[in-house]
């Protein structure tokens, strides 16, 4: 347990973050200007490793891209506290209009992973200073993970390489561009959704639109899949599980008077409850086959399991809330909404207790932005807030100093 005392750990942590803040903002801008998509994060990994080595740390590079780095002592009878950041960007054009906008055509940090990486780096560097001063009595592990934006996520590869060995709990933040900087959003239980990809392909012999009775009408059958299958899921699975099947693309034919020989519809299946998620795949297959049975078409259902929900542990969430209150004062921690977005941090929580918090990045009174949009702009004061938050999460109980946003 970390107990505050004059000049103690939390006071020194805040001082270290203050001292590092300008460097952290510069680091984030450099990463933002040089984004790399999933499993190609070579430059980002190298930049993180170089900065950690300069602080006297010994990062371990993972196979491909990404790294882990231990900070502080190995404590007998205790596991390390892990902090996870994702580091990949999206295949989108950067439209932020800032001097440090992406220099890579068609690639942008439109989900805030540049901020995530910088926040965990900042927390790690601050904790390293505490260790050098003999003030760190718990071991931390920094996890910089590639490929969050692809299914089923790079987290599985990182876990397979031992990133959670000896870890007792874990935390992460995600930028929230609709929450003011200086606020943190938390929630016990599911905070994000399971997210799967669904592709339904129908085929038949094709034919003339004047004679639909002589062939399987692929287009009509696709229409039934589009409208009826989501309704079936809503009746076959517990409505409290937040199941949602939404179609994003449909392709079939190119002539007014020809019934095509094949067609396809693509979408996402999302669910807030793990138990419902485990059942949803079979219900989906059965529903599609039953819906198209009268139409004399062949059917193929491809269901790609993505990620489970991020299910925040009550104890870890309480620790994040305590850290957030210590950093931001009363009112700085708010209840966040559940999201049907997917996040592969969920895989870590199937192994160890942990929680994810939403980090406010909106400038109060300013324009609101959305994730996965090329014009995303974040208030960079959030970097220091996030670094203090995660640093205090590592230190644990006793972090009572009240440090409001400057």
C-alpha positions in Angstrom: 0.0 0.0 0.0 1.3 3.5 -0.9 0.7 6.0 1.9 1.1 9.8 1.3 3.6 11.7 3.3 5.2 15.1 2.8 7.3 14.9 -0.3 6.0 11.3 -0.8 5.2 9.3 -3.9 2.1 11.1 -5.1 3.5 14.6 -4.7 6.6 13.5 -6.6 4.5 11.8 -9.3 2.6 15.0 -9.9 5.9 17.0 -10.0 7.4 14.5 -12.5 4.4 14.8 -14.8 4.6 18.6 -14.6 8.2 18.4 -15.6 7.5 16.0 -18.4 4.4 17.6 -19.8 6.0 19.6 -22.6 8.1 16.6 -23.7 5.0 14.5 -23.7 3.0 16.9 -25.9 5.9 17.0 -28.3 6.1 13.2 -28.4 2.4 12.9 -29.1 2.6 15.4 -32.0 5.4 13.5 -33.5 3.5 10.2 -33.3 0.4 11.9 -34.7 2.4 13.2 -37.7 3.8 9.7 -38.4 0.8 7.4 -38.0 1.1 3.7 -38.8 -1.7 1.2 -39.4 -2.1 -2.2 -37.6 1.0 -4.4 -37.5 3.1 -1.7 -39.2 3.9 0.4 -36.2 7.6 0.1 -36.6 8.5 3.8 -36.2 6.1 4.2 -33.3 7.6 1.2 -31.5 11.1 2.5 -32.0 10.3 6.0 -30.7 8.7 4.5 -27.6 11.6 2.2 -27.0 14.2 5.0 -27.4 12.4 7.3 -25.0 12.1 4.5 -22.4 15.8 3.6 -22.7 16.8 7.2 -22.2 15.0 7.0 -18.8 17.2 4.0 -17.9 14.5 1.4 -18.6 14.8 -1.8 -20.5 11.9 -2.3 -22.9 11.2 -5.7 -24.5 10.3 -5.6 -28.1 7.5 -7.9 -29.1 7.4 -10.0 -32.3 6.4 -7.8 -35.1 5.6 -4.4 -33.4 4.8 -3.2 -29.9 6.7 -3.6 -26.7 6.4 -4.1 -22.9 8.5 -2.5 -20.3 8.7 -3.1 -16.5 9.1 -0.2 -14.1 10.0 -0.5 -10.5 10.7 -3.4 -8.2 9.5 -7.0 -8.1 7.6 -7.2 -4.9 7.4 -10.6 -3.2 3.8 -11.8 -3.0 2.5 -9.1 -5.3 2.0 -8.9 -9.0 2.7 -6.0 -11.2 0.1 -3.3 -12.2 -0.1 -3.1 -15.9 -0.9 0.0 -18.0 -2.0 -0.7 -21.6 -1.9 1.6 -24.6 -2.8 0.8 -28.2 -0.5 2.4 -30.8 -2.0 1.8 -34.3 -3.7 4.4 -36.5 -6.6 4.2 -39.0 -6.7 4.1 -42.8 -8.3 7.5 -42.9 -7.3 10.9 -44.3 -6.2 13.4 -41.7 -8.3 16.5 -41.8 -7.4 18.0 -38.4 -5.7 21.0 -40.1 -3.0 21.3 -37.4 0.7 21.9 -38.0 1.4 18.3 -36.9 -1.2 16.7 -39.1 -0.4 13.3 -40.6 2.4 13.3 -43.1 1.3 9.8 -44.3 -1.4 10.0 -47.0 -4.6 8.1 -46.1 -3.5 7.3 -42.5 -4.5 9.2 -39.4 -4.6 8.9 -35.6 -8.4 9.4 -35.7 -9.1 7.2 -32.6 -6.6 8.9 -30.2 -4.1 6.1 -30.0 -1.3 8.7 -30.2 -2.7 10.1 -27.0 -3.1 6.7 -25.4 0.5 5.8 -26.1 1.8 9.2 -24.8 -0.3 8.9 -21.6 1.1 5.5 -20.7 4.6 6.7 -21.6 4.1 9.7 -19.3 2.9 7.6 -16.4 5.8 5.1 -16.9 8.4 7.8 -17.0 7.0 9.5 -13.9 6.9 6.2 -12.1 10.5 5.5 -13.2 11.6 8.8 -11.5 9.8 7.7 -8.3 11.7 4.4 -8.4 15.0 6.2 -8.9 14.2 8.2 -5.8 13.3 5.1 -3.8 9.6 6.1 -3.6 8.1 3.3 -5.7 7.0 0.2 -3.7 5.0 -1.5 -6.4 6.1 -2.8 -9.8 4.4 -1.5 -13.0 4.3 -2.9 -16.5 3.8 -0.7 -19.6 2.2 -2.5 -22.5 2.3 -0.8 -25.9 0.0 -2.9 -28.1 -0.2 -3.0 -31.9 -3.3 -3.8 -34.0 -6.2 -2.8 -31.8 -8.2 -1.6 -34.9 -8.3 -5.1 -36.5 -10.3 -8.1 -35.4 -9.8 -10.0 -33.2 -7.2 -7.5 -32.1 -3.5 -7.5 -31.3 -4.1 -8.0 -27.6 -4.3 -11.7 -28.1 -0.8 -11.8 -29.7 0.6 -9.6 -26.9 -1.0 -11.8 -24.2 0.4 -14.9 -25.9 3.9 -13.4 -25.7 3.7 -13.2 -21.9 2.6 -9.5 -21.4 0.4 -10.5 -18.5 2.7 -12.9 -16.8 3.0 -11.8 -13.2 0.4 -9.1 -13.5 -2.3 -8.7 -10.8 -4.4 -6.0 -12.4 -4.5 -3.7 -15.4 -5.9 -0.3 -16.5 -6.2 1.7 -19.7 -7.8 4.9 -20.9 -9.6 5.8 -24.0 -10.0 9.4 -25.3 -13.6 10.7 -25.1 -13.9 13.8 -27.4 -17.4 14.5 -26.1 -16.2 14.8 -22.4 -14.5 18.0 -21.2 -10.8 17.9 -20.5 -10.4 17.6 -16.7 -13.0 14.9 -16.4 -12.8 11.1 -16.4 -15.7 8.7 -17.2 -15.9 5.3 -15.4 -18.4 2.5 -15.2 -18.5 -0.9 -13.4 -19.4 -3.8 -15.8 -19.6 -3.6 -19.6 -18.4 -0.3 -20.9 -18.0 -1.4 -24.5 -19.6 -4.1 -26.6 -18.6 -7.3 -28.2 -18.1 -6.6 -31.9 -18.2 -9.2 -34.7 -18.3 -9.1 -38.5 -21.1 -10.8 -40.3 -21.2 -11.6 -44.1 -24.2 -13.4 -45.6 -23.8 -14.6 -49.2 -26.8 -15.9 -51.2 -26.6 -17.6 -54.6 -28.9 -19.2 -57.2 -29.0 -19.8 -60.9 -30.0 -16.2 -61.7 -32.7 -15.3 -64.3 -35.0 -12.8 -65.9 -37.0 -10.4 -63.7 -40.1 -11.4 -65.7 -39.8 -15.0 -64.5 -38.8 -14.9 -60.8 -40.7 -18.1 -60.2 -38.1 -20.0 -62.3 -35.1 -19.2 -60.2 -34.1 -18.2 -56.6 -34.6 -14.5 -56.3 -31.4 -13.5 -54.5 -32.3 -9.8 -54.2 -35.7 -10.5 -52.6 -34.2 -13.0 -50.3 -31.4 -10.5 -49.3 -34.2 -8.0 -48.4 -35.7 -10.6 -46.1 -32.3 -11.2 -44.4 -31.8 -7.4 -44.0 -35.1 -6.8 -42.3 -36.0 -10.0 -40.6 -32.8 -11.4 -39.1 -32.2 -8.4 -36.7 -35.7 -8.9 -35.5 -35.2 -12.6 -34.9 -32.1 -11.9 -32.8 -34.1 -9.4 -30.7 -36.6 -12.2 -29.9 -34.2 -15.1 -29.4 -31.7 -13.3 -27.2 -32.3 -11.4 -23.9 -33.1 -7.8 -24.8 -31.1 -6.7 -21.7 -27.9 -7.9 -23.4 -28.0 -5.0 -25.9 -27.7 -7.2 -29.0 -27.6 -5.1 -32.2 -27.2 -6.4 -35.8 -26.7 -3.5 -38.2 -25.9 -3.9 -41.9 -23.3 -1.7 -43.5 -23.1 -2.9 -47.1 -25.3 -4.8 -49.6 -24.2 -5.8 -53.1 -26.3 -7.6 -55.8 -26.6 -7.3 -59.5 -26.3 -4.4 -61.9 -29.2 -4.5 -64.3 -32.9 -3.5 -64.0 -34.2 -6.7 -65.6 -31.9 -9.4 -64.5 -32.0 -11.4 -61.3 -28.4 -11.8 -60.3 -26.8 -15.2 -59.5 -25.4 -14.0 -56.2 -25.6 -11.2 -53.6 -24.0 -10.4 -50.3 -24.9 -8.3 -47.2 -22.3 -7.3 -44.6 -22.7 -5.9 -41.1 -21.7 -6.0 -37.5 -23.1 -7.9 -34.6 -22.7 -6.2 -31.2 -23.6 -7.3 -27.7 -23.0 -6.0 -24.2 -23.3 -9.3 -22.4 -20.7 -12.1 -22.8 -23.2 -14.9 -22.3 -25.5 -13.6 -25.0 -22.4 -13.0 -27.2 -21.5 -16.7 -26.9 -25.0 -17.8 -28.1 -25.5 -15.1 -30.7 -23.5 -16.8 -33.5 -25.6 -20.0 -33.6 -28.8 -17.9 -33.3 -27.6 -15.8 -36.3 -26.9 -18.9 -38.4 -30.2 -20.5 -37.7 -32.1 -17.2 -38.3 -30.6 -16.6 -41.7 -31.2 -20.2 -42.9 -34.8 -20.1 -41.7 -35.5 -16.7 -43.2 -34.2 -17.7 -46.7 -35.6 -21.2 -46.7 -38.7 -20.4 -48.8 -36.7 -18.7 -51.6 -34.7 -21.6 -53.2 -31.3 -19.9 -52.7 -28.1 -21.3 -51.4 -26.8 -19.5 -48.3 -23.4 -19.0 -46.7 -23.0 -17.2 -43.3 -19.5 -16.1 -42.3 -19.4 -14.9 -38.7 -16.0 -13.5 -37.6 -15.8 -13.4 -33.9 -14.2 -10.1 -32.9 -13.8 -9.0 -29.3 -15.8 -9.5 -26.1 -17.2 -6.6 -24.1 -14.8 -4.6 -22.0 -16.3 -5.7 -18.6 -14.8 -3.4 -15.9 -14.0 -5.1 -12.6 -15.6 -3.3 -9.6 -12.4 -3.1 -7.6 -10.3 -1.8 -10.4 -12.9 0.7 -11.3 -13.0 1.9 -7.8 -9.3 2.3 -7.8 -9.5 4.4 -11.1 -12.2 6.5 -9.5 -10.2 7.1 -6.4 -7.2 8.1 -8.6 -9.4 10.4 -10.7 -10.8 12.1 -7.7 -7.3 12.6 -6.3 -6.2 14.1 -9.6 -9.2 16.1 -10.5 -11.1 16.8 -7.3 -14.7 16.1 -6.4 -16.8 16.1 -9.6 -13.9 15.1 -11.8 -15.1 11.5 -12.2 -18.5 11.0 -13.9 -20.5 8.0 -14.9 -19.9 7.2 -18.5 -22.3 5.6 -21.0 -22.1 2.1 -22.4 -20.9 2.0 -26.0 -21.6 -0.5 -28.7 -18.1 0.1 -30.0 -15.6 -2.7 -29.8 -12.2 -2.5 -28.0 -9.7 -5.4 -27.7 -8.7 -4.3 -24.2 -11.5 -6.7 -23.3 -9.1 -9.7 -23.9 -6.9 -8.6 -21.0 -9.9 -8.5 -18.7 -10.6 -12.2 -19.4 -7.2 -12.9 -17.8 -6.8 -10.4 -14.9 -9.0 -7.9 -13.2 -8.9 -4.4 -14.6 -10.8 -1.4 -15.9 -10.8 1.2 -18.7 -11.7 4.8 -18.1 -12.7 7.4 -20.6 -10.4 10.5 -20.7 -12.1 13.8 -21.5 -10.4 15.6 -24.4 -12.9 18.3 -25.3 -12.0 21.9 -24.8 -14.8 23.3 -22.5 -17.1 25.4 -24.6 -15.4 24.4 -27.8 -16.4 22.2 -30.8 -17.2 18.6 -30.1 -15.6 15.9 -32.3 -16.2 12.2 -32.9 -13.8 9.2 -33.0 -12.8 7.6 -36.3 -13.2 10.9 -38.1 -10.2 12.5 -39.8 -10.9 16.0 -38.3 -10.5 14.8 -34.6 -8.8 17.3 -32.4 -8.0 16.7 -28.7 -7.2 19.2 -26.0 -3.6 18.2 -25.1 -4.0 19.1 -21.5 -5.6 15.6 -21.2 -2.2 14.0 -21.6 -1.0 15.2 -18.2 -4.4 14.3 -16.7 -4.2 10.8 -18.0 -0.6 10.3 -16.9 -1.4 11.3 -13.4 -4.5 9.2 -13.4 -2.7 6.0 -14.4 0.3 6.7 -12.3 -1.9 7.0 -9.2 -3.7 3.8 -10.2 -0.4 2.0 -10.0 0.4 3.6 -6.6 -2.9 2.4 -5.2 -4.7 3.4 -2.0 -3.4 6.4 -0.1 -3.2 8.8 -3.0 -5.2 11.5 -1.3 -3.5 14.7 -2.6 -6.0 16.9 -4.4 -4.4 18.3 -7.6 -6.9 20.2 -9.8 -6.5 20.7 -13.5 -4.3 23.7 -14.2 
